[in-house]
Amino acid sequence: MGLKIVVLAAGQGTRMKSSLPKVLHPLAGKPMLAHVIDAARALSPTSIIVVCGHQKQAIQQAFANQALEFVEQVPQQGTADAVLKALPKINTNEKVLILYGDVPLISTETLNQLVEKTKDGLGIITLTMGNPFGLGRIVRDNNGNVLKVVEQKDATEQEQKICEINTGIYLVPGHLLHKWVPQIQNKNKQNEFYLTDIVEMAAKEGINIFTLAPLHIEDILGVNDQAQLAQVERAYQYKMANALMAKGVTLADPGRLDVRGKLDVQSEVFIDINAIFEGQVTLKKGCHIGPNCILKNATLGENVTVLANCYLEDVTIDDNATVGPFARLRPGTKLGQSVRVGNFVEIKNATIGNHSKINHLSYVGDATIGNDVNIGAGTITCNYDGANKHHTIIEDEVFIGSDTQLIAPIRVGKGATIGAGSTVNKDVPENQLTLTHQLNQRSKKWARPKKSTTPNNKQENP
């Protein structure tokens, strides 16, 4: 018997006070509905049906690249009416799992348990709460058998004292849905067609009713307004934080972490406060991420240090490199081993060779930089001529003085030195000094100064 999943996502979400459909509001970097679909897809269903209503086109467009079936519920007249719209796509020999687009943290593990427990009949996820006000109650007889679900507004005073609540997540045989749903009426204070009525129908027909508590309370948290969305966001992030710490990651504050994608980590990683990880991020052993950093689609090798307030996007960094503080690495950046990128440095679409340094206030774009290169403060690769981008090549062991402009396309030969304040628009020969602000720009006799071996780098008196 195949499994079909129906996700109810037609609500307007007026309490969100937003023009964006409720189920498209972002949670951990992707729409709430996407979390539900991911959990559902992990069950390997025959298909997933999404019932839309408010802004159907926006929802379909957001998931245009996914294999989903969409049906429309207009007007929205309750959960049973939503399922009724999906019935033509449901076979009688299938099991049907009912989920909700605004209950985004439902876990595959909980759903698997529901499927395993419900061998036949009707399966329901329920939860006993200390304060169930506003939620539908599970009514049982003296033997503990489920009799029905009653909504808060329709409950008697005695029924309102019940603490076991209905989550609305059901597993139902398809043939029973086809039988029951068309019979449901809207004789209630909301004048809506409640899917919860199938519980009483099952009880009256002697159908087995199985109940299961969720593995985690966040599994059944619903979102109706911005405050609840923030609550669910924090629940998700605490879950991510606990998973990271279980892998040996040290978090300065688990409450100030945001994972908005997939974060793969190895041991002995440290993450300071307010770090944000988007897309696919990999941190290998010994990485240190400073406070207020954003990493998006980044791969960091072992013992990489990212100091405070850095933004890294679509980058690859090899072992033992250091970045920041206040550095921005844009898409296409590749740093070799032990590279040093300092404060207020921006790099875009550039490869930086091993042991090279760009320590302060520089822009390097569309460039290939060799090993052991030193780029002084204020250096700019002038890669854009107003219409096209051009490439800069800086070979190994080059020293570039401060406030230098390299007008691409240009090649700086191995071992060359460019004096501070130069504007260079021609290729630079190897192992020579280039100064654009003196008459004798190049000297074959010139030798680069060497560090003194005496204390404090002071020359001894002759």
C-alpha positions as CSV (number, residue, x, y, z in Angstrom):
1,M,0.0,0.0,0.0
2,G,1.6,3.3,-1.1
3,L,1.8,6.4,1.0
4,K,0.4,9.7,-0.3
5,I,1.0,13.0,1.5
6,V,-1.4,15.9,1.5
7,V,-0.1,19.2,2.9
8,L,-2.7,21.8,3.7
9,A,-1.3,25.3,2.8
10,A,-4.3,27.3,1.7
11,G,-4.7,29.7,4.7
12,Q,-4.3,33.4,4.2
13,G,-2.5,34.0,7.5
14,T,-4.0,37.4,8.2
15,R,-2.4,37.5,11.6
16,M,1.1,37.6,10.0
17,K,0.2,41.1,8.8
18,S,2.1,40.5,5.6
19,S,1.5,40.3,1.8
20,L,3.6,37.2,1.7
21,P,1.7,33.9,1.9
22,K,2.1,32.5,5.4
23,V,3.7,29.3,4.3
24,L,6.3,31.2,2.3
25,H,7.6,33.1,5.3
26,P,11.2,32.1,5.9
27,L,12.3,29.8,8.6
28,A,16.1,29.0,8.9
29,G,16.6,30.5,5.4
30,K,13.8,28.7,3.5
31,P,10.0,28.8,3.4
32,M,8.1,27.1,6.2
33,L,6.4,24.9,3.6
34,A,9.8,23.7,2.3
35,H,10.6,22.2,5.8
36,V,7.3,20.3,5.7
37,I,7.9,19.0,2.2
38,D,11.5,17.9,3.1
39,A,10.2,15.9,6.1
40,A,7.4,14.4,3.9
41,R,9.8,13.5,1.0
42,A,12.0,11.6,3.4
43,L,9.1,9.1,3.8
44,S,9.4,8.2,0.1
45,P,5.7,8.8,-0.7
46,T,4.1,8.1,-4.1
47,S,3.4,11.8,-4.4
48,I,2.9,15.0,-2.4
49,I,-0.2,17.1,-2.9
50,V,-0.2,20.7,-1.7
51,V,-3.5,22.3,-1.2
52,C,-3.2,26.1,-2.0
53,G,-5.7,28.9,-1.8
54,H,-4.3,32.4,-1.0
55,Q,-1.7,33.4,-3.6
56,K,-1.6,30.0,-5.2
57,Q,0.6,31.2,-8.0
58,A,3.3,32.5,-5.6
59,I,3.4,29.2,-3.8
60,Q,3.6,27.2,-7.1
61,Q,6.4,29.5,-8.3
62,A,8.4,29.1,-5.1
63,F,8.3,25.3,-5.7
64,A,8.4,25.2,-9.4
65,N,11.4,23.0,-9.6
66,Q,10.0,20.3,-7.3
67,A,7.8,17.3,-8.1
68,L,4.6,18.3,-6.4
69,E,0.9,18.2,-7.2
70,F,-1.1,21.4,-6.5
71,V,-4.8,21.7,-6.0
72,E,-6.8,24.9,-5.2
73,Q,-9.2,25.5,-2.3
74,V,-11.3,28.6,-3.0
75,P,-12.9,29.7,-0.8
76,Q,-11.3,28.3,2.3
77,Q,-14.0,26.6,4.3
78,G,-12.0,24.4,6.7
79,T,-9.6,21.5,6.7
80,A,-12.1,18.9,5.5
81,D,-13.0,21.1,2.6
82,A,-9.3,21.3,1.7
83,V,-8.9,17.5,1.8
84,L,-12.1,17.2,-0.3
85,K,-10.4,19.2,-3.0
86,A,-7.5,16.7,-3.0
87,L,-9.6,13.6,-3.1
88,P,-9.6,13.2,-6.9
89,K,-5.8,12.7,-6.7
90,I,-6.0,10.1,-3.9
91,N,-6.4,6.4,-4.6
92,T,-8.6,4.3,-2.4
93,N,-5.8,1.7,-1.9
94,E,-3.3,4.3,-0.5
95,K,-2.6,5.5,3.0
96,V,-2.8,9.2,3.3
97,L,-0.8,11.4,5.6
98,I,-2.2,14.8,6.4
99,L,0.3,17.6,7.2
100,Y,0.2,21.4,7.5
101,G,2.3,24.0,5.8
102,D,2.4,26.1,8.9
103,V,3.7,23.3,11.2
104,P,7.2,23.4,9.8
105,L,9.3,21.5,12.3
106,I,7.4,18.2,12.1
107,S,10.2,15.6,12.0
108,T,10.6,12.6,9.7
109,E,11.3,10.5,12.8
110,T,7.9,11.3,14.4
111,L,6.1,10.6,11.1
112,N,7.9,7.3,10.6
113,Q,6.8,6.2,14.1
114,L,3.2,7.2,13.2
115,V,3.4,5.1,10.0
116,E,4.9,2.1,11.8
117,K,2.3,2.2,14.6
118,T,-0.7,2.6,12.4
119,K,-0.9,-0.8,10.7
120,D,-4.6,-0.2,9.9
121,G,-7.3,2.2,10.8
122,L,-6.7,5.9,11.8
123,G,-3.4,7.3,13.3
124,I,-3.3,10.6,15.1
125,I,-0.5,12.6,16.7
126,T,-1.6,13.9,20.0
127,L,0.1,15.7,22.9
128,T,-0.8,16.3,26.6
129,M,-0.2,19.9,27.5
130,G,-0.4,21.9,30.7
131,N,-2.3,24.7,29.0
132,P,-4.2,23.5,26.0
133,F,-6.4,26.6,25.7
134,G,-7.5,27.3,22.1
135,L,-6.7,23.8,20.8
136,G,-8.9,20.9,19.9
137,R,-9.2,18.2,22.6
138,I,-9.0,14.4,22.4
139,V,-12.1,13.0,24.1
140,R,-11.8,9.4,25.4
141,D,-14.1,7.0,27.1
142,N,-13.4,5.5,30.6
143,N,-11.3,2.7,29.0
144,G,-9.1,5.2,27.2
145,N,-10.5,4.7,23.7
146,V,-10.6,7.8,21.5
147,L,-14.2,8.9,20.9
148,K,-13.8,12.2,19.1
149,V,-12.0,15.5,18.7
150,V,-13.8,18.7,20.0
151,E,-12.6,22.2,19.1
152,Q,-12.2,24.8,21.9
153,K,-15.2,26.9,20.8
154,D,-17.4,23.8,20.6
155,A,-16.2,22.1,23.8
156,T,-18.3,21.9,27.0
157,E,-16.9,23.1,30.3
158,Q,-15.9,19.6,31.2
159,E,-14.3,18.9,27.8
160,Q,-12.2,22.1,28.1
161,K,-10.5,20.6,31.2
162,I,-9.0,17.8,28.9
163,C,-5.2,18.4,28.5
164,E,-4.7,16.0,25.5
165,I,-4.8,18.0,22.3
166,N,-5.2,17.1,18.7
167,T,-2.4,18.2,16.4
168,G,-4.4,17.6,13.2
169,I,-1.8,15.3,11.8
170,Y,-3.5,12.1,10.6
171,L,-2.7,8.9,8.8
172,V,-5.9,7.6,7.1
173,P,-6.6,4.8,4.6
174,G,-7.6,6.4,1.3
175,H,-10.8,4.5,1.0
176,L,-12.0,5.8,4.4
177,L,-11.1,9.4,3.4
178,H,-13.2,8.9,0.3
179,K,-16.1,7.6,2.4
180,W,-15.9,10.1,5.3
181,V,-14.9,13.5,4.0
182,P,-17.9,14.0,1.7
183,Q,-20.2,13.4,4.7
184,I,-18.7,16.1,6.9
185,Q,-21.0,19.0,7.6
186,N,-20.3,22.5,8.9
187,K,-22.6,22.4,11.9
188,N,-20.3,24.2,14.3
189,K,-19.7,27.7,15.6
190,Q,-17.1,28.4,12.9
191,N,-19.4,27.2,10.1
192,E,-16.4,25.3,8.7
193,F,-15.9,21.7,7.6
194,Y,-13.6,20.2,10.2
195,L,-11.4,17.2,9.2
196,T,-11.5,16.4,12.9
197,D,-14.9,14.9,12.4
198,I,-13.4,11.8,10.9
199,V,-12.2,10.8,14.4
200,E,-15.7,10.4,15.7
201,M,-16.8,8.7,12.4
202,A,-13.9,6.1,12.9
203,A,-14.9,5.6,16.6
204,K,-18.6,5.0,15.7
205,E,-17.6,2.5,13.0
206,G,-15.3,0.6,15.3
207,I,-12.2,1.5,13.3
208,N,-8.9,1.2,15.2
209,I,-7.6,4.6,16.3
210,F,-3.9,4.8,17.2
211,T,-2.4,7.8,19.0
212,L,1.2,8.8,19.2
213,A,3.0,11.6,21.0
214,P,5.6,13.6,19.0
215,L,9.2,12.9,19.8
216,H,9.8,16.6,20.3
217,I,7.5,19.4,21.3
218,E,8.7,21.5,18.4
219,D,7.4,18.9,16.0
220,I,3.8,20.2,16.4
221,L,4.4,23.9,16.9
222,G,2.2,25.9,14.5
223,V,2.7,29.4,13.2
224,N,-0.1,31.9,13.0
225,D,1.7,35.2,13.6
226,Q,5.2,36.8,13.7
227,A,5.7,36.0,17.4
228,Q,5.1,32.3,16.8
229,L,7.4,32.3,13.8
230,A,10.2,33.8,15.9
231,Q,9.4,31.1,18.6
232,V,9.7,28.3,16.0
233,E,12.9,29.9,14.5
234,R,14.5,29.7,17.9
235,A,13.3,26.2,18.5
236,Y,14.9,25.2,15.2
237,Q,18.2,27.0,16.0
238,Y,18.5,25.4,19.4
239,K,18.0,22.0,17.8
240,M,20.9,22.9,15.3
241,A,23.0,24.2,18.2
242,N,22.6,21.0,20.2
243,A,23.4,18.8,17.2
244,L,26.6,20.9,16.6
245,M,27.7,20.6,20.2
246,A,27.1,16.9,20.1
247,K,29.8,16.8,17.4
248,G,32.3,18.6,19.5
249,V,31.7,22.2,18.4
250,T,32.1,24.9,21.0
251,L,29.4,27.6,20.8
252,A,30.0,30.8,22.7
253,D,26.2,31.1,23.1
254,P,23.8,28.5,21.6
255,G,21.1,31.1,21.7
256,R,22.9,33.3,19.3
257,L,23.5,31.0,16.3
258,D,21.7,30.9,13.0
259,V,22.0,28.0,10.6
260,R,20.1,28.8,7.4
261,G,21.2,25.9,5.3
262,K,23.5,22.9,5.9
263,L,26.5,23.2,8.2
264,D,29.0,20.4,8.2
265,V,31.6,20.5,10.9
266,Q,34.5,18.5,12.3
267,S,35.8,18.5,15.8
268,E,37.4,21.3,17.8
269,V,35.5,24.1,15.9
270,F,34.7,27.3,17.8
271,I,31.8,29.5,16.8
272,D,31.4,32.9,18.5
273,I,28.1,34.8,19.0
274,N,25.8,36.0,16.2
275,A,27.4,33.8,13.5
276,I,25.1,33.1,10.5
277,F,25.6,30.2,8.1
278,E,23.7,30.1,4.8
279,G,23.6,27.5,2.0
280,Q,26.2,24.8,2.2
281,V,29.1,25.5,4.7
282,T,31.9,23.2,5.7
283,L,34.2,23.9,8.7
284,K,37.0,21.4,9.1
285,K,38.9,20.6,12.3
286,G,40.1,23.5,14.4
287,C,38.3,26.3,12.6
288,H,37.6,29.4,14.6
289,I,34.7,31.7,13.6
290,G,34.6,35.1,15.3
291,P,31.5,37.1,16.3
292,N,29.1,38.7,13.9
293,C,30.3,36.7,10.8
294,I,28.2,35.5,7.9
295,L,29.4,32.5,5.9
296,K,27.4,31.5,2.8
297,N,28.4,28.5,0.6
298,A,31.9,28.4,2.1
299,T,34.4,25.6,2.6
300,L,37.1,26.2,5.2
301,G,40.1,23.9,5.7
302,E,41.7,23.0,9.0
303,N,42.6,25.6,11.5
304,V,41.2,28.5,9.5
305,T,40.4,31.6,11.6
306,V,37.7,34.1,10.6
307,L,37.9,37.1,12.8
308,A,35.0,39.4,13.8
309,N,32.5,41.0,11.3
310,C,33.5,39.2,8.1
311,Y,31.2,38.2,5.2
312,L,32.3,35.2,3.1
313,E,30.2,34.1,0.2
314,D,30.9,31.3,-2.3
315,V,34.6,30.9,-1.2
316,T,37.1,28.1,-0.6
317,I,39.8,28.6,2.0
318,D,42.7,26.2,2.6
319,D,44.3,25.2,5.9
320,N,45.7,27.7,8.4
321,A,44.5,30.8,6.7
322,T,43.3,33.9,8.6
323,V,40.6,36.3,7.5
324,G,39.5,39.6,9.0
325,P,38.4,41.4,11.0
326,F,36.0,43.3,8.7
327,A,36.9,41.5,5.5
328,R,34.6,40.6,2.6
329,L,35.3,37.6,0.4
330,R,32.9,37.6,-2.6
331,P,32.0,34.7,-4.9
332,G,34.9,33.0,-6.7
333,T,37.5,33.6,-4.0
334,K,40.0,30.9,-3.3
335,L,42.6,31.3,-0.5
336,G,45.6,29.0,-0.4
337,Q,47.3,27.7,2.7
338,S,48.4,30.2,5.4
339,V,47.0,33.2,3.5
340,R,46.5,36.3,5.5
341,V,43.6,38.6,4.6
342,G,43.3,41.5,7.0
343,N,40.9,44.3,7.9
344,F,38.8,46.1,5.3
345,V,40.0,43.9,2.4
346,E,37.6,42.9,-0.3
347,I,38.4,40.0,-2.7
348,K,36.2,38.8,-5.6
349,N,36.8,36.1,-8.2
350,A,40.4,35.7,-7.3
351,T,42.8,32.9,-6.4
352,I,45.4,33.8,-3.7
353,G,48.4,31.5,-3.5
354,N,50.0,30.0,-0.4
355,H,51.5,32.2,2.3
356,S,50.4,35.4,0.5
357,K,49.3,38.5,2.5
358,I,46.7,41.2,1.8
359,N,46.6,42.8,5.2
360,H,44.7,46.1,5.0
361,L,42.3,48.3,3.0
362,S,42.7,46.6,-0.4
363,Y,40.5,45.4,-3.3
364,V,41.5,42.4,-5.3
365,G,39.1,41.4,-8.1
366,D,39.4,39.1,-11.1
367,A,43.0,38.1,-10.2
368,T,45.4,35.2,-9.9
369,I,48.0,35.8,-7.2
370,G,50.9,33.5,-6.6
371,N,52.7,32.2,-3.5
372,D,54.5,34.4,-1.0
373,V,53.1,37.7,-2.3
374,N,52.7,40.8,-0.1
375,I,50.1,43.3,-1.1
376,G,50.4,46.6,0.7
377,A,47.6,48.7,2.1
378,G,45.3,50.5,-0.3
379,T,46.2,48.4,-3.3
380,I,43.5,48.1,-6.0
381,T,43.3,45.8,-9.0
382,C,41.4,48.0,-11.5
383,N,39.6,45.2,-13.2
384,Y,36.6,47.1,-14.7
385,D,36.9,49.5,-17.6
386,G,33.3,50.6,-17.6
387,A,32.2,47.8,-19.9
388,N,34.2,44.7,-19.3
389,K,36.2,42.9,-16.6
390,H,39.9,42.2,-17.1
391,H,42.3,39.9,-15.3
392,T,45.3,40.6,-13.1
393,I,48.1,38.1,-12.7
394,I,50.6,38.5,-9.9
395,E,53.3,35.9,-9.9
396,D,55.2,34.4,-6.9
397,E,57.2,36.5,-4.4
398,V,55.9,39.9,-5.6
399,F,56.0,42.8,-3.2
400,I,53.4,45.6,-3.9
401,G,53.8,48.8,-2.0
402,S,50.9,50.7,-0.4
403,D,48.4,52.8,-2.5
404,T,49.2,51.0,-5.8
405,Q,46.7,50.7,-8.7
406,L,47.1,47.8,-11.1
407,I,45.2,48.5,-14.3
408,A,44.1,45.2,-15.8
409,P,44.8,43.4,-17.9
410,I,48.3,43.2,-16.4
411,R,50.9,40.7,-15.3
412,V,53.4,41.3,-12.6
413,G,56.4,39.1,-13.0
414,K,57.9,36.8,-10.3
415,G,59.9,38.6,-7.6
416,A,59.0,42.1,-8.8
417,T,58.6,45.0,-6.4
418,I,56.2,47.9,-7.1
419,G,56.9,51.1,-5.1
420,A,54.2,52.7,-3.0
421,G,51.9,55.1,-4.7
422,S,52.3,53.6,-8.2
423,T,49.8,53.4,-11.0
424,V,50.8,50.6,-13.3
425,N,49.2,49.9,-16.7
426,K,51.9,47.8,-18.3
427,D,53.3,44.4,-17.5
428,V,56.0,44.4,-14.8
429,P,59.3,42.6,-15.4
430,E,60.5,39.9,-12.9
431,N,62.8,40.8,-10.1
432,Q,62.8,44.5,-10.7
433,L,61.6,47.6,-8.9
434,T,58.9,49.6,-10.6
435,L,58.1,53.2,-9.5
436,T,55.7,55.2,-11.6
437,H,56.3,58.5,-9.8
438,Q,60.1,58.8,-10.5
439,L,61.9,59.5,-13.8
440,N,64.0,56.3,-13.5
441,Q,61.2,53.9,-13.0
442,R,63.1,50.6,-13.2
443,S,66.5,49.6,-12.0
444,K,68.2,46.3,-12.6
445,K,70.7,47.1,-9.9
446,W,68.2,47.6,-7.2
447,A,67.9,45.0,-4.4
448,R,65.0,44.6,-2.1
449,P,65.7,45.5,1.6
450,K,66.2,42.6,3.9
451,K,65.1,42.4,7.5
452,S,67.7,43.2,10.1
453,T,68.8,40.4,12.3
454,T,69.6,42.8,15.2
455,P,67.2,43.4,18.1
456,N,64.3,45.7,17.3
457,N,65.3,45.8,13.7
458,K,67.8,48.6,14.5
459,Q,71.2,48.9,12.7
460,E,74.2,48.8,14.9
461,N,76.6,51.8,14.8
462,P,79.5,51.3,12.4
